[in-house]
Amino acid sequence: MSEQLPAAMEETVFRFTRLAERAIGKRRRRRRRLLIASAVMVVAAPIVAVLAWGWDSSRPVPPAPVEVAETDDGWRVTVLDRSRPEDVVRVLRERGLRVERRSGPAEKAGLVSAETAGAEGAARVAEVASADWLIVWTDGGAGIAEIPDLCQLAGMSVAQAREILAGSQISVRDVLTGEDLDRAEGLKVVLARELPGEVRLWVGDAEPAGC
Amino acid sequence: MSRRRTDRELLSAARDDPEMFGEFYRRCHDDLTRFLHSRCRDPEVAYGIMQETMALAFVAVVVRETKVREPLPWLFQIAMRELRRWQEAQYLETPTADMLDFRATVPDGVDDFLRRDELARALAELPDEDAALVVLVDALGYPSKEVARAFGMTDGQVRVRAHRARQRLRVALS
């Protein structure tokens, strides 16, 4: 074989190597960018979700007409609500309720705060377990999915809530299916539990049931 | 001393190691060029098709990360396809090699290198596929099963056709 052929071959090998370096480098950079983008998404998604949630919850909500029965002095009250904690506390105090100060971020408001009675509220059941009262309410726009959470927060099952309401004018089934939710806009659903034992439940302006 | 990598290992590594495809090219260069020259009898065409074949293989393996099970049979199939294209058009087209900016002119010496090869001349008398089978199985030592998979034949068909091709080569060389 002459000298030129191996030289040409090596030249092509060199060219292939340079091309491969470029192709592989390009692919690695693209993968790295994808990886970084994925990582950013993973980190950013919850932040965006929280911000969006916060934005939603920051919309002005009419002050809750607190249709809460008066409590005896000395009862500790814990509230979870969509309303602004300050408004709730103010109304509660106007009605003579003694609001227990609790530690944590909502201490200033004297509340265990929860933006909704959904998953976060449910997660706070343990936190409020020591309270004498657990009062939960939501507006008429409450999602169907929230109802079981409300019951859970009140320390009862849906069946129990249904049973308690059996003697009242309110049908739990209606609430649970959401049939009443739209036309009952602004209706306040209050589920409350008195510890130990007796369960009381108010819905809107209805008389306390199960007393 | 490190073990010599198989062709498949080379191509597999070529997806991440820039040196590997060049190594594969070195290994295939002579056999592929001889094979192509045996088919077309034109050094320039043989060299051009070889470059185009390797350029296509490069794009498939390094750029598109294609997994190749039997590298040489696969390469020969690409070469035969390009050869057929040339036979139909009687005009050498090397778009992929051009795209990669490869040297298009045949290096000096390739002519002598190819003309010296009597076996290549004898191979030229065989049909393309038979010649490829002989080169792959007998010259390059590829297992007939792998060649059969790559060419869509049974193992028996590859053995029989390679055997008959060998007999014809023997006659041609005697």
Interface residues (C-beta under 8 A of the other chain):
Chain A: M1 S2 E3 Q4 L5 A7 A8 M9 E11 T12 V13 F14 R15 F16 T17 R18 L19 A20 E21 A23 I24 R27
Chain B: A14 R15 D16 D17 P18 E19 M20 F21 G22 E23 Y25 R26 H29 Q51 M54 F58 V62 V63 E65 L100 D101 F102 R103 P107 D108 G109 V110 D112 F113
